[in-house]
């Protein structure tokens, strides 16, 4: 077995400067109907410690079996819409590459302005040889207002799924650890989000949706519970990680 050394820095040749990125930019906007002022930009993410990510069921995909671009509603604990997430990918990529396809995920607020964007390139999935890290592992680049703020990268392991989360300059800030079996009958599947000292910072849960939906669709619901007082940058990276986890482990054509 190949020894698995700890990774504390993202292997990269280019250092990305976070200066100038308005990740703490929180402002008020008006709803499209001209109603009461609402939080836009990263405001909802800053003010909520629980997010529900609900994938939309698409009739065409259910009837034909042809994979469509994924769409999600992101709500607060009370069910209020905070963001919309939309996948942008090619038809051939979805048909030929399945859940290892490349994609952009655009996150827009209630004023339809793009707040975040996540990019995942096409990379071979399933090789667990640490000698090839990071070339055969999945990665997701996280951008806010057009500036890269971090990267989520799969860590090759022999058993449990593990992700390392890096900030804009390549320093590891979080570790996400999932269960050895990502399918649990009649129960949720939990991914722990830990800091570099091993303390839990958040919990990502893939919710059990019932036998009918689980068997006939690949639409998934997730809940993210953040610890109190987390920095906004950390919340952004944890939020983005959920979409990579969904694509790798739960986006299967049934």
URZI-V579515 format. One record per residue. N is the residue number from 1. NEAR is the number of other ideal C-beta (glycine too) atoms within 12 Angstrom. Layout:
{{N & NEAR} {N & NEAR}}
This chain:
{{1 & 10} {2 & 14} {3 & 8} {4 & 19} {5 & 12} {6 & 15} {7 & 29} {8 & 18} {9 & 20} {10 & 32} {11 & 20} {12 & 20} {13 & 7} {14 & 13} {15 & 16} {16 & 26} {17 & 14} {18 & 29} {19 & 12} {20 & 16} {21 & 25} {22 & 22} {23 & 34} {24 & 21} {25 & 25} {26 & 20} {27 & 20} {28 & 18} {29 & 24} {30 & 16} {31 & 18} {32 & 15} {33 & 9} {34 & 10} {35 & 11} {36 & 11} {37 & 14} {38 & 26} {39 & 28} {40 & 28} {41 & 32} {42 & 33} {43 & 29} {44 & 38} {45 & 38} {46 & 28} {47 & 22} {48 & 30} {49 & 22} {50 & 29} {51 & 41} {52 & 30} {53 & 39} {54 & 30} {55 & 35} {56 & 25} {57 & 23} {58 & 22} {59 & 12} {60 & 13} {61 & 24} {62 & 21} {63 & 12} {64 & 12} {65 & 17} {66 & 16} {67 & 32} {68 & 28} {69 & 26} {70 & 37} {71 & 26} {72 & 36} {73 & 27} {74 & 39} {75 & 25} {76 & 27} {77 & 18} {78 & 12} {79 & 14} {80 & 20} {81 & 27} {82 & 38} {83 & 41} {84 & 29} {85 & 38} {86 & 28} {87 & 33} {88 & 24} {89 & 32} {90 & 17} {91 & 14} {92 & 14} {93 & 23} {94 & 28} {95 & 16} {96 & 15} {97 & 24} {98 & 22} {99 & 32} {100 & 29} {101 & 31} {102 & 27} {103 & 35} {104 & 27} {105 & 42} {106 & 27} {107 & 39} {108 & 27} {109 & 32} {110 & 31} {111 & 27} {112 & 17} {113 & 22} {114 & 25} {115 & 42} {116 & 45} {117 & 30} {118 & 42} {119 & 28} {120 & 39} {121 & 25} {122 & 22} {123 & 29} {124 & 17} {125 & 25} {126 & 17} {127 & 21} {128 & 23} {129 & 18} {130 & 23} {131 & 16} {132 & 17} {133 & 27} {134 & 28} {135 & 18} {136 & 21} {137 & 36} {138 & 40} {139 & 37} {140 & 42} {141 & 35} {142 & 45} {143 & 29} {144 & 34} {145 & 23} {146 & 17} {147 & 23} {148 & 36} {149 & 42} {150 & 42} {151 & 42} {152 & 45} {153 & 39} {154 & 41} {155 & 35} {156 & 31} {157 & 25} {158 & 16} {159 & 16} {160 & 23} {161 & 35} {162 & 36} {163 & 43} {164 & 42} {165 & 48} {166 & 38} {167 & 32} {168 & 30} {169 & 21} {170 & 27} {171 & 23} {172 & 29} {173 & 38} {174 & 47} {175 & 36} {176 & 40} {177 & 29} {178 & 36} {179 & 23} {180 & 15} {181 & 14} {182 & 25} {183 & 19} {184 & 20} {185 & 12} {186 & 12} {187 & 17} {188 & 25} {189 & 32} {190 & 28} {191 & 39} {192 & 30} {193 & 39} {194 & 27} {195 & 23} {196 & 21} {197 & 11} {198 & 13} {199 & 14} {200 & 22} {201 & 33} {202 & 38} {203 & 28} {204 & 48} {205 & 31} {206 & 37} {207 & 27} {208 & 22} {209 & 25} {210 & 15} {211 & 12} {212 & 13} {213 & 20} {214 & 25} {215 & 15} {216 & 17} {217 & 29} {218 & 31} {219 & 35} {220 & 38} {221 & 32} {222 & 40} {223 & 30} {224 & 43} {225 & 28} {226 & 32} {227 & 22} {228 & 12} {229 & 12} {230 & 27} {231 & 26} {232 & 30} {233 & 33} {234 & 31} {235 & 42} {236 & 50} {237 & 49} {238 & 44} {239 & 51} {240 & 48} {241 & 49} {242 & 49} {243 & 48} {244 & 43} {245 & 41} {246 & 41} {247 & 42} {248 & 35} {249 & 33} {250 & 38} {251 & 36} {252 & 21} {253 & 21} {254 & 18}}
